[in-house]
Amino acid sequence: MGELIPLFGIVFGCMIPISVIWSKHRERVAEMQIGTTAAQTAEKAAQYAAQVQRLEDRVQVLERIVTDRGYDVATQIEALRDTRTVESGGGEEKGSGVPLDIESREKA
């Protein structure tokens, strides 16, 4: 039994440096994961910002259309929704919706 005491001292003496090395390694891995997560978060934030900017640009265009051309746009949109194909006698199809006639309005 007395012979085992130096053996325990050697084993525990070697375990301390191994524990220190292992804990430093775990810290480095954790730091790398945090860095990767931060980079991914920044990339997603940039994508969201770009998408928000595109949507804001589209809303500005729609607001300009509504204010420049008045409320007639709603009737034009409804006319487009009501456009249906109707079969005529010769098998041809033609639209039954209201024509938009935008070109003549833009000239006026």
Legacy VTK file of the C-alpha trace (Angstrom):
# vtk DataFile Version 3.0
C-alpha trace
ASCII
DATASET POLYDATA
POINTS 108 float
0.000 0.000 0.000
2.825 2.428 0.706
4.093 1.817 -2.814
0.831 3.153 -4.305
1.182 6.610 -2.720
3.974 7.739 -5.082
1.991 6.261 -7.990
-1.058 8.349 -7.043
1.181 11.422 -6.782
2.523 10.865 -10.286
-0.945 10.243 -11.775
-2.491 13.304 -10.129
0.604 15.357 -10.960
0.106 14.542 -14.651
-3.642 15.156 -14.529
-3.289 18.803 -13.493
-1.469 19.939 -16.661
-3.804 17.833 -18.802
-6.800 19.508 -17.143
-5.330 22.952 -17.771
-4.676 22.158 -21.439
-8.163 20.694 -21.847
-9.863 23.731 -20.256
-7.899 26.147 -22.487
-8.898 24.106 -25.510
-12.577 24.270 -24.480
-12.300 28.054 -24.062
-10.859 28.439 -27.560
-13.597 26.276 -29.062
-16.252 28.337 -27.258
-14.696 31.592 -28.529
-14.644 30.263 -32.079
-18.312 29.265 -31.838
-19.231 32.712 -30.548
-17.307 34.320 -33.413
-19.045 32.121 -35.968
-22.448 32.868 -34.475
-21.731 36.614 -34.517
-20.704 36.463 -38.179
-23.847 34.549 -39.108
-25.992 36.988 -37.157
-24.376 39.950 -38.898
-24.917 38.332 -42.295
-28.599 37.687 -41.550
-29.012 41.255 -40.299
-27.537 42.569 -43.556
-29.906 40.373 -45.583
-32.900 41.575 -43.564
-31.824 45.198 -43.967
-31.545 44.772 -47.735
-34.975 43.154 -47.906
-36.519 45.902 -45.788
-34.966 48.509 -48.093
-36.427 46.770 -51.174
-39.857 46.663 -49.550
-39.664 50.326 -48.565
-38.734 51.216 -52.146
-41.727 49.265 -53.440
-44.067 50.971 -50.979
-42.766 54.372 -52.096
-43.464 53.473 -55.718
-46.975 52.312 -54.858
-47.638 55.480 -52.864
-46.437 57.556 -55.804
-48.708 55.659 -58.187
-51.735 56.131 -55.966
-51.122 59.814 -55.322
-50.093 60.715 -58.896
-52.900 58.927 -60.676
-55.578 59.291 -58.034
-57.991 56.694 -56.783
-58.742 55.399 -60.261
-56.022 52.792 -59.715
-58.366 50.734 -57.533
-60.909 50.451 -60.337
-58.164 49.492 -62.760
-56.952 46.749 -60.427
-60.482 45.434 -60.023
-60.868 45.483 -63.809
-57.768 43.326 -64.091
-59.170 40.902 -61.537
-62.456 40.699 -63.445
-60.697 39.834 -66.692
-61.881 36.393 -67.713
-61.607 34.486 -70.919
-64.825 33.823 -72.734
-65.089 31.436 -75.627
-66.607 32.946 -78.716
-68.128 31.153 -81.687
-64.854 30.489 -83.583
-63.091 28.978 -80.607
-61.166 32.210 -79.982
-60.742 33.536 -76.508
-60.986 37.200 -75.657
-60.855 39.179 -72.431
-64.063 40.508 -70.956
-62.438 42.966 -68.536
-62.422 46.732 -68.736
-59.474 48.112 -70.720
-57.071 50.156 -68.638
-56.310 52.785 -71.275
-53.275 53.966 -69.273
-51.381 55.371 -72.255
-54.052 57.946 -73.128
-54.310 59.028 -69.479
-50.547 59.509 -69.191
-50.562 61.756 -72.288
-53.323 63.954 -70.860
LINES 1 109
108 0 1 2 3 4 5 6 7 8 9 10 11 12 13 14 15 16 17 18 19 20 21 22 23 24 25 26 27 28 29 30 31 32 33 34 35 36 37 38 39 40 41 42 43 44 45 46 47 48 49 50 51 52 53 54 55 56 57 58 59 60 61 62 63 64 65 66 67 68 69 70 71 72 73 74 75 76 77 78 79 80 81 82 83 84 85 86 87 88 89 90 91 92 93 94 95 96 97 98 99 100 101 102 103 104 105 106 107
